[in-house]
């Protein structure tokens, strides 16, 4: 495995979905989840702080809540992505509002790209993802084998 360029990870039929929204986008995400609860109820849902609580209250869907984003929730979600426990993320961030935890937001988005998980940053993309044929079947995602990348860089420095 150390010599392979990529590692393949399987996203099963039951998806582990992270739901995150900045304050100006929480209402949109809650309404979207309510509209799509028949599909979402067949999957594991988690989210940051208030967003997870609001979705659970409004939709009666079970949502595992982590800390609020500014208090470490973004980092908790990122850690779950690294551990292979989140398959895709709906993250409605507010492009018109400065965020005090912007470095955490960027780190979360970066880690999602590094680990090749689908990310929806708006409702149109979320609709496309939720209605994709991959929602009902397994999907193999390829991530760069960073152990090999680091090993190759060390060898070049010698």
ZASE-596261 format. One line per 10 residues: number of its first residue (from 1); for each residue x, y, z of N, C-alpha, C. Coordinates in nm, 3 decimals. Layout:
# residues N
NUM = X:Y:Z:X:Y:Z:X:Y:Z; ...
//
This chain:
# residues 158
1 = 0.082:-0.119:0.000:0.000:0.000:0.000:0.086:0.126:0.000; 0.204:0.121:0.058:0.288:0.240:0.067:0.336:0.286:-0.070; 0.339:0.197:-0.167:0.386:0.234:-0.300:0.274:0.279:-0.394; 0.151:0.260:-0.355:0.038:0.299:-0.438:0.019:0.450:-0.433; -0.017:0.509:-0.547:-0.038:0.654:-0.556:-0.166:0.697:-0.484; -0.269:0.611:-0.490:-0.399:0.644:-0.433:-0.449:0.530:-0.346; -0.536:0.565:-0.254:-0.604:0.468:-0.170:-0.753:0.482:-0.203; -0.822:0.370:-0.220:-0.964:0.372:-0.250:-1.043:0.345:-0.122; -1.139:0.430:-0.096:-1.228:0.413:0.019:-1.371:0.401:-0.031; -1.445:0.316:0.034:-1.582:0.288:-0.007:-1.681:0.372:0.075
11 = -1.771:0.439:0.006:-1.885:0.504:0.070:-2.000:0.406:0.054; -2.053:0.357:0.164:-2.159:0.256:0.159:-2.294:0.314:0.117; -2.394:0.228:0.112:-2.529:0.272:0.074:-2.587:0.369:0.177; -2.561:0.342:0.305:-2.604:0.435:0.408:-2.495:0.539:0.423; -2.529:0.663:0.394:-2.431:0.771:0.395:-2.423:0.835:0.534; -2.305:0.883:0.566:-2.282:0.961:0.687:-2.269:1.106:0.641; -2.369:1.186:0.671:-2.382:1.320:0.615:-2.363:1.425:0.723; -2.269:1.517:0.700:-2.248:1.630:0.791:-2.331:1.748:0.741; -2.401:1.811:0.835:-2.486:1.926:0.804:-2.435:2.046:0.882; -2.391:2.148:0.810:-2.330:2.265:0.872:-2.388:2.389:0.804
21 = -2.417:2.492:0.882:-2.467:2.617:0.822:-2.432:2.735:0.911; -2.387:2.841:0.849:-2.365:2.965:0.923:-2.500:3.026:0.960; -2.499:3.118:1.054:-2.624:3.174:1.108:-2.719:3.222:0.999; -2.668:3.291:0.899:-2.753:3.344:0.793:-2.808:3.239:0.699; -2.764:3.115:0.714:-2.806:3.006:0.625:-2.876:2.891:0.699; -2.886:2.901:0.832:-2.945:2.792:0.910:-3.090:2.764:0.869; -3.169:2.868:0.853:-3.310:2.851:0.817:-3.322:2.776:0.684; -3.240:2.812:0.586:-3.242:2.744:0.456:-3.211:2.595:0.470; -3.109:2.564:0.551:-3.070:2.424:0.566:-3.177:2.345:0.640; -3.235:2.404:0.744:-3.341:2.336:0.818:-3.460:2.308:0.725
31 = -3.499:2.406:0.646:-3.612:2.387:0.553:-3.578:2.281:0.448; -3.454:2.281:0.399:-3.412:2.181:0.300:-3.418:2.041:0.361; -3.370:2.027:0.484:-3.374:1.897:0.552:-3.517:1.851:0.573; -3.605:1.943:0.609:-3.746:1.909:0.630:-3.808:1.862:0.499; -3.779:1.932:0.390:-3.831:1.896:0.258:-3.780:1.759:0.213; -3.659:1.723:0.256:-3.595:1.600:0.211:-3.584:1.493:0.320; -3.666:1.504:0.423:-3.648:1.414:0.538:-3.676:1.268:0.505; -3.759:1.240:0.405:-3.785:1.100:0.369:-3.657:1.034:0.317; -3.577:1.108:0.243:-3.449:1.054:0.195:-3.347:1.052:0.310; -3.341:1.162:0.383:-3.239:1.176:0.487:-3.256:1.077:0.602
41 = -3.378:1.035:0.630:-3.400:0.946:0.745:-3.332:0.810:0.728; -3.294:0.775:0.607:-3.225:0.649:0.583:-3.074:0.658:0.598; -3.025:0.773:0.646:-2.882:0.795:0.655:-2.846:0.847:0.794; -2.717:0.839:0.827:-2.667:0.893:0.954:-2.639:1.041:0.935; -2.696:1.123:1.021:-2.679:1.267:1.012:-2.605:1.321:1.133; -2.517:1.415:1.109:-2.449:1.485:1.217:-2.434:1.631:1.177; -2.403:1.714:1.272:-2.387:1.855:1.240:-2.328:1.932:1.355; -2.298:2.056:1.328:-2.242:2.143:1.431:-2.354:2.205:1.513; -2.326:2.223:1.641:-2.407:2.291:1.741:-2.552:2.320:1.714; -2.582:2.447:1.698:-2.719:2.494:1.681:-2.783:2.436:1.557
51 = -2.707:2.422:1.451:-2.761:2.368:1.326:-2.818:2.228:1.348; -2.742:2.141:1.414:-2.788:2.005:1.442:-2.914:2.007:1.528; -2.914:2.092:1.630:-3.030:2.100:1.720:-3.154:2.148:1.646; -3.140:2.253:1.565:-3.255:2.307:1.491:-3.311:2.206:1.392; -3.224:2.135:1.322:-3.270:2.033:1.226:-3.346:1.923:1.299; -3.291:1.876:1.410:-3.356:1.769:1.487:-3.492:1.815:1.538; -3.500:1.937:1.591:-3.627:1.989:1.644:-3.732:2.007:1.535; -3.695:2.064:1.423:-3.790:2.096:1.316:-3.833:1.972:1.238; -3.741:1.880:1.214:-3.769:1.767:1.125:-3.794:1.636:1.199; -3.755:1.630:1.326:-3.760:1.508:1.407:-3.664:1.401:1.354
61 = -3.570:1.441:1.270:-3.464:1.350:1.227:-3.359:1.340:1.337; -3.303:1.222:1.360:-3.193:1.213:1.457:-3.066:1.274:1.397; -3.010:1.372:1.466:-2.889:1.439:1.419:-2.789:1.442:1.534; -2.675:1.378:1.516:-2.569:1.380:1.618:-2.508:1.519:1.617; -2.516:1.587:1.730:-2.463:1.722:1.738:-2.322:1.728:1.793; -2.241:1.811:1.732:-2.107:1.842:1.781:-2.109:1.984:1.835; -1.995:2.037:1.869:-1.987:2.174:1.920:-2.025:2.273:1.812; -2.053:2.394:1.853:-2.073:2.504:1.760:-1.945:2.521:1.678; -1.958:2.566:1.554:-1.841:2.584:1.467:-1.730:2.666:1.531; -1.760:2.785:1.582:-1.654:2.867:1.642:-1.592:2.806:1.768
71 = -1.660:2.709:1.827:-1.610:2.647:1.949:-1.548:2.509:1.923; -1.516:2.481:1.796:-1.447:2.357:1.764:-1.528:2.258:1.682; -1.654:2.287:1.655:-1.737:2.194:1.579:-1.687:2.167:1.439; -1.637:2.273:1.373:-1.581:2.253:1.238:-1.464:2.156:1.244; -1.383:2.169:1.346:-1.268:2.080:1.361:-1.311:1.938:1.396; -1.418:1.926:1.475:-1.470:1.791:1.504:-1.518:1.722:1.377; -1.592:1.795:1.294:-1.639:1.739:1.167:-1.518:1.702:1.080; -1.418:1.791:1.074:-1.297:1.762:0.997:-1.228:1.635:1.044; -1.221:1.616:1.176:-1.159:1.495:1.231:-1.237:1.370:1.189; -1.369:1.380:1.188:-1.452:1.266:1.146:-1.431:1.234:0.998
81 = -1.408:1.337:0.917:-1.377:1.314:0.775:-1.245:1.236:0.764; -1.143:1.280:0.837:-1.012:1.214:0.835:-1.026:1.069:0.879; -1.110:1.043:0.978:-1.130:0.908:1.030:-1.218:0.822:0.939; -1.269:0.879:0.831:-1.355:0.804:0.739:-1.497:0.788:0.787; -1.540:0.873:0.881:-1.673:0.860:0.939:-1.775:0.959:0.882; -1.734:1.039:0.785:-1.827:1.128:0.715:-1.805:1.108:0.566; -1.916:1.083:0.493:-1.909:1.054:0.351:-1.931:1.176:0.264; -2.017:1.266:0.309:-2.031:1.392:0.238:-2.088:1.498:0.329; -2.079:1.622:0.282:-2.111:1.735:0.368:-2.195:1.838:0.292; -2.299:1.883:0.359:-2.375:1.999:0.314:-2.331:2.112:0.406
91 = -2.264:2.211:0.352:-2.211:2.321:0.432:-2.254:2.451:0.367; -2.363:2.507:0.418:-2.412:2.634:0.367:-2.342:2.747:0.442; -2.237:2.799:0.382:-2.165:2.911:0.444:-2.218:3.040:0.383; -2.208:3.144:0.460:-2.264:3.273:0.420:-2.156:3.358:0.353; -2.161:3.372:0.220:-2.056:3.446:0.151:-2.062:3.597:0.173; -2.170:3.645:0.233:-2.187:3.788:0.254:-2.160:3.832:0.397; -2.119:3.738:0.480:-2.096:3.769:0.622:-1.958:3.720:0.663; -1.878:3.809:0.722:-1.747:3.768:0.773:-1.767:3.674:0.891; -1.683:3.572:0.900:-1.692:3.474:1.008:-1.569:3.484:1.096; -1.589:3.493:1.228:-1.472:3.502:1.317:-1.386:3.376:1.316
101 = -1.445:3.265:1.276:-1.371:3.139:1.274:-1.339:3.098:1.129; -1.316:3.195:1.044:-1.288:3.170:0.903:-1.173:3.071:0.880; -1.063:3.077:0.958:-0.958:2.976:0.937:-1.007:2.833:0.961; -1.098:2.815:1.056:-1.154:2.682:1.081:-1.240:2.636:0.963; -1.318:2.729:0.908:-1.402:2.699:0.793:-1.315:2.656:0.675; -1.210:2.732:0.649:-1.120:2.697:0.538:-1.052:2.563:0.562; -1.015:2.536:0.686:-0.952:2.407:0.717:-1.049:2.291:0.693; -1.175:2.310:0.731:-1.276:2.207:0.710:-1.297:2.182:0.561; -1.310:2.288:0.483:-1.327:2.272:0.339:-1.205:2.207:0.275; -1.087:2.245:0.322:-0.964:2.186:0.269:-0.959:2.037:0.297
111 = -0.990:1.996:0.419:-0.981:1.855:0.456:-1.084:1.773:0.379; -1.200:1.832:0.351:-1.302:1.762:0.272:-1.251:1.737:0.129; -1.179:1.834:0.074:-1.122:1.816:-0.060:-1.008:1.714:-0.057; -0.921:1.724:0.043:-0.809:1.630:0.056:-0.861:1.486:0.062; -0.970:1.463:0.134:-1.023:1.328:0.150:-1.133:1.295:0.049; -1.147:1.380:-0.053:-1.233:1.355:-0.168:-1.377:1.322:-0.130; -1.433:1.401:-0.038:-1.575:1.380:-0.008:-1.655:1.488:-0.081; -1.772:1.454:-0.130:-1.857:1.553:-0.195:-1.899:1.662:-0.095; -1.902:1.785:-0.143:-1.940:1.899:-0.059:-2.042:1.983:-0.135; -2.151:2.015:-0.071:-2.247:2.109:-0.128:-2.239:2.238:-0.047
121 = -2.213:2.349:-0.115:-2.209:2.477:-0.047:-2.331:2.563:-0.078; -2.423:2.506:-0.156:-2.549:2.575:-0.182:-2.658:2.469:-0.201; -2.783:2.513:-0.198:-2.894:2.417:-0.204:-2.906:2.348:-0.339; -2.868:2.416:-0.446:-2.874:2.352:-0.578:-2.782:2.230:-0.582; -2.660:2.246:-0.532:-2.566:2.134:-0.529:-2.615:2.025:-0.434; -2.671:2.066:-0.321:-2.726:1.968:-0.226:-2.836:1.887:-0.291; -2.924:1.952:-0.368:-3.030:1.880:-0.439:-2.972:1.780:-0.539; -2.871:1.823:-0.615:-2.808:1.733:-0.711:-2.746:1.613:-0.640; -2.678:1.638:-0.529:-2.614:1.527:-0.455:-2.719:1.431:-0.402; -2.822:1.485:-0.339:-2.923:1.400:-0.276:-3.000:1.318:-0.379
131 = -3.011:1.369:-0.501:-3.085:1.299:-0.606:-2.994:1.225:-0.703; -2.867:1.212:-0.668:-2.772:1.137:-0.749:-2.798:0.987:-0.736; -2.763:0.914:-0.840:-2.776:0.768:-0.833:-2.690:0.710:-0.721; -2.585:0.783:-0.679:-2.494:0.733:-0.576:-2.554:0.735:-0.436; -2.667:0.802:-0.420:-2.733:0.802:-0.288:-2.787:0.663:-0.255; -2.817:0.585:-0.355:-2.877:0.453:-0.333:-2.779:0.338:-0.353; -2.654:0.371:-0.381:-2.555:0.265:-0.402:-2.421:0.305:-0.343; -2.332:0.210:-0.340:-2.197:0.236:-0.290:-2.119:0.318:-0.393; -2.017:0.383:-0.344:-1.932:0.465:-0.431:-1.789:0.454:-0.381; -1.695:0.433:-0.473:-1.554:0.427:-0.436:-1.491:0.562:-0.464
141 = -1.430:0.619:-0.361:-1.359:0.746:-0.380:-1.210:0.721:-0.366; -1.135:0.798:-0.439:-0.990:0.783:-0.442:-0.926:0.901:-0.372; -0.840:0.871:-0.276:-0.766:0.979:-0.211:-0.617:0.954:-0.230; -0.545:1.063:-0.237:-0.400:1.052:-0.254:-0.341:0.979:-0.135; -0.246:0.891:-0.161:-0.177:0.819:-0.054:-0.070:0.913:0.002; -0.105:0.985:0.105:-0.014:1.086:0.158:0.109:1.025:0.223; 0.100:0.901:0.269:0.220:0.834:0.321:0.325:0.822:0.210; 0.280:0.786:0.091:0.373:0.776:-0.023:0.424:0.913:-0.062; 0.336:1.012:-0.064:0.377:1.148:-0.101:0.486:1.199:-0.008; 0.467:1.179:0.121:0.567:1.223:0.219:0.697:1.145:0.200
151 = 0.685:1.013:0.182:0.804:0.930:0.160:0.880:0.978:0.036; 0.808:1.005:-0.073:0.872:1.052:-0.197:0.944:1.186:-0.175; 0.884:1.275:-0.100:0.945:1.406:-0.074:1.071:1.391:0.011; 1.068:1.301:0.107:1.185:1.276:0.191:1.299:1.222:0.104; 1.266:1.129:0.015:1.367:1.070:-0.073:1.431:1.177:-0.164; 1.352:1.271:-0.210:1.404:1.378:-0.296:1.497:1.473:-0.219; 1.478:1.485:-0.090:1.559:1.576:-0.009:1.695:1.515:0.024; 1.710:1.387:0.008:1.837:1.320:0.043:1.944:1.353:-0.055
//
